[in-house]
Amino acid sequence: MTIEESAAQSSPTRAYGTGREALLAAAIRVVAKRGLRHLTYRAVAEEAGVTHGLVTYHFGTREALLAEALHYSLDRSVPGLSDAPGSGRIESLFTGLTNLVESEPDTQAFQYELILESRRNPTMRPLVRELYDAYRSTLRAELAAAGLDGDALTHLVFAALDGLVFQQICAVNDVPTDSALEQLRQILATMRDRARQSSGDD
């Protein structure tokens, strides 16, 4: 089974048992700390403190483990885009993002490892596409609710968020992420107000 097939077969309403969730969290930590090429049943088992047979039992293939780990990481990350989903309140956008990255840096590092590996391994690209699509579709819905729509704007805002998160986990920027996010919210609010004004003038 390919990675793409594993991703396609994952349930859209995912439920993780306690033991399964612990294995997914362990897989994310392994990739975040050691890179994707070190993701093995044995490495995950050692990280989780279980036998590697248990990892095999739950996931069957490395591809299935990786696909589920991605979904698990998205379930933990995507809600960080807004603390009031669907409200249209720009002031609610990205407010918990900095704390999310601080509390779960391995989750973000895991996703970046997938992205980098996809440059070397084309079979990884469907997972990376799924990763970006999940963020972009949620972000586009939030922007649309605020009266700001369009693929180009969604791409631009997501690129800014993606870069800020990457710089935060790598600790390479002296400007606090929260300050940059506040500037981004102000830009979006200005765009929204101008759009409303323009619409009113018509």
N, C-alpha and C positions, 0 to 999 in steps of 0.2 A: 504494500500500500504506500502511495506517495504521500508527501506532506500535504499536498493540496487535497487529496482524498480524505485524509485524516481530519483536516479542517472542515471540509464539507459535511462530514458525518457527525460533527459535534452538535449536541442538542442546542437549539437557540435559547432554551430556558435551562441553564445549567444549574445543577445542584451538586455541591461537593460534600461528601461525608467527611467527618473529622479526620479519619486516617488518610483519605485521598487528598484532602486539602493540605495536610501536613507534607505529603509527598510533593505536591505541586509547589508549595512554598520552598521546599528543599531544592527542587529542580531550579527554581528561579535564583536561589542563592548560589548554587553551583555555577550557573552560567554567568552571573554577575561578578563573581569573585575570580573564576578561572577561565572563562570563555566558553563559547558554545562547543568547541571541539572536545571539551572535557566532560560533556554531559553524557554520562553512562549510567546504567542501572546501579552499578556498584557505587559510583560517586554519590548518587542521590540517596541510596540506602545508607551510606556512611553519614551523610549530612543529616538525614532524618533519624538515624539511630535504629534502623530496622534491617532485616535481611533483604538482599537484592531480589530474592524470589518474590517478595511482596510487591515490589515495584513492577516486576514483570506481570504479576497476577492482575494488578489494577490497570495497566496500560497496554500490555501486549507488545507494542513496538515503541522504539525511540521516537518515531515520527508522531505517534498518537500522544505520547508524553509531552512532546514539544508543543503540539497544537493545543492541548488542554492547558498547558502552562501559560501560553499566550492568552487564551481566553480568560484564565484566572487573573492574569495581570491586568487585562483590560477592565474586568469587572471591578478591580480595585482602583483603577486610575481614571477612567472616563468620567465618573461622577465628580471628580475634582474640577471639571470645567465650569460648574455653577453650583452655588449653594441653594438656588431656587430654580430648578429646572423648568423651562417653559414659561417662566414669568415675564420675560421680556425686560427684566431689570438689568441694565448694564452694570450697575454697582454690585450685582451678585456674581458677575462673571469672574472666574479665576481666584476668588477670595481665599479658597482653601488650598490652592495649588502649592504654594511654598511649603506649608506644613505637611502636605501629602508627600512631597519629595523628601523633606527632612525625615519624616517618620518611616518612609519606605524607599530609600535610595536604591536598594537592590532591584526593586520592581522596575524602576526606570532604567537602570543599567542593563538589566536583562533585555529590555526592548531594544536598546541601542545595540547590544551585541547581535541581536537578530538582524537588525538593519545592516550592520557592517558585514556580517557573514553573507548576506544575500548578494553582495558585490562579488564574492568569490564563488558562491554556490547558487546558480540560477534556480535550483529546485526550492530554495528558501523564499523566492520572491512572492509566491501566493500568500504566504503567511505575513510578510511585510506589507503587502498590499492590503490585506485584511486589517492589519494593525492601523495603518494610516486611514483607511476608509472608516473605521470605527470612530476615530477621533474627529475626522472631518465631518461626517454626517451628523454627529452630535453637536459639534460646534456650529455647523451651518444652521441647524434647527434653533439653537440659542440666539444666533445673530438675526435670523429671520423673525423670531418672536420679538426682537427689539426693533424691528423695522429696517434691518440691514441685511440685504440678501445678495447672493451672487457667489459663484465659484471662486472668482479671483480674490475677493475679499476674504473668503474663508481660507483659501490657501495662504494668503499673506499673514493673516492673524495666527493661523496654526504654525506657520514657519517661525514667527516670533516666539510663540509659546515653546515650541520644540527647542529652539536655540537657547532660550532662557533656562529651561529645565536641564538641558545638557550642560550648560555652563555652571549651573548650581551643583549638580552632582560631581562635576570635575573640580569645583572650587577654583575657577579661573577668572572670576569676575568680582571686582571690589564693590560694584554697585549692587545693593540688595535687590533680590528678585522682586520683592513686594513693591519697591519704588518703581521699577520698570513696569510692573503690571498695572500700577495706578496710572502711570502715563498712558499706557495702552487703553485703559478704560476711558480716560479723558478724551483721547483721540476718537474712540468709537462713539462716545456721547456727543461730541461735536459733529461727527458725521450724521448721526441720527437726527440731531436738531436741525441741521441744514437740510436734510432730506424732508423733514416735516415742514419746514418753512417753504421749501420749494414746492411741495405738494399743495400747501395752502395758497401760494401765489397763483397756482394754476386754477 
